[in-house]
Amino acid sequence: MRIDAGTADAMEALSGERLGAVSTMLGLPAALDPGALVTLDSGLFGTKGEVLTPEGHVSFKCDNGLKKLKKEVTTLYREVTSVEFDGTGPFFRWAFRGPDGGFDLELSNYEGRNGLGARQIFWYDIEEYPVRSELFYRAAGQVVSRSAARSHFDHPSPVSRRIEEAVSAFEASQGLVSESLSRPNPYYLWAGVFDGFCSFLAGSTMACDADAQGWVELFLSLDGFYARILTRFLREIDERSGPSLSREPSILALSDQFDRLSALWYARRIARLHFAEGRLDVQRIREWNSSLLTPRALQAGGKVSIRLRERSMYEEEIRLLGS
C-alpha cells in the first residue's frame, strides 16, 4: 500500500457510497469509516485496491463497479510476527510479515522535480508532507499495535539500546560502504541506524501516558545520535574528497550515503510532526539542518559530479546537536 502526494486527496474524494460498496463486497462486519486508509486503482479491465480494516490488511481485484470480487488476500494484524524497515531519502517501505505472507506500507517522502530524479535531489514539501506522513504514521501504528511483533517496540529502553548498538557499529567501522562479498547490502551500517530510527518511530506510535516520558527522552536523544553519525560521516567525506572523487563509482557511493542520511532526517521529521510536537515545548525541539543533505551525483556533459557543502556546516551542526 503506497501513500504518496495524491493519496490524501483521493481518500477525501471517496464517497460514502463507494466506501460502502467496498465494505459490502469484502463482507466486512461494519462499514469503513471516512478516514479509513483505502486505495483504489481503476483500469480498463477492473479495479485493484487495498484496505486497512480494523483487523487486517486486504488487497483485492474486482470490477470497476465494486460489485464483483475477483481476488482477495487478507493478512490479519495479529498474524504479523516481524516488521522490516527499508528506505532511502525519497521513500520508506515497512514490510509486515507473517508465516503466511504479509504486506508493505510505503511512504513517498518526495519525488523528482525540475527534470531531476528523486535520487538526484533532496526535497521537503512543508505544506503537503505533514498530511501525507500522518496517514503513514497512523496506519503504521494501527498495524504495529495489533501485531504479534509489538513486543519489539513497546518500550523505549530496548529500542534505545538498538540505536546505540547500531550507531556504535557505525562509528567504529573502517568504511561505511562494505566491499565484502559476504555482505549483500554494501550499506548495511546505514541500514542498521535506519532500522534503529524506524524502531523508535514504530514504538512512538504506541506511546501512552504511562511510558510517554521515556519516548520523549529518547526522541531528544536522537540529536546526540545524529551528531555522532555526522561526525563519522564527516570523516568518510574527508576520505572520499581526494583525487578518487573524480571517479564516477566514488561519486555515486558518496551520493548514496547522502541519500541514506536523508532517510534518517525524514524518520526524525515524522517523529517530530506526529509525536514530539504534541508533547514538548517547541523551543526544546532542535531543527536538523536540511542543507547538509543536498549533495547528490549529477550528470552533465557526459560527466558525473557532486558538489559538497563546506566542512564548517557539518562541524556547526555537530556542535549544536551534540551539546
Beta strands, then each sheet from edge to edge (+ up, - down):
strand 1: 2-3
strand 2: 38-43
strand 3: 46-52
strand 4: 56-62
strand 5: 69-76
strand 6: 82-87
strand 7: 91-98
strand 8: 101-108
strand 9: 298-300
strand 10: 303-305
sheet 1: 1+ 8+ 7- 6+
sheet 2: 2+ 3- 4+ 5-
sheet 3: 9+ 10-
end
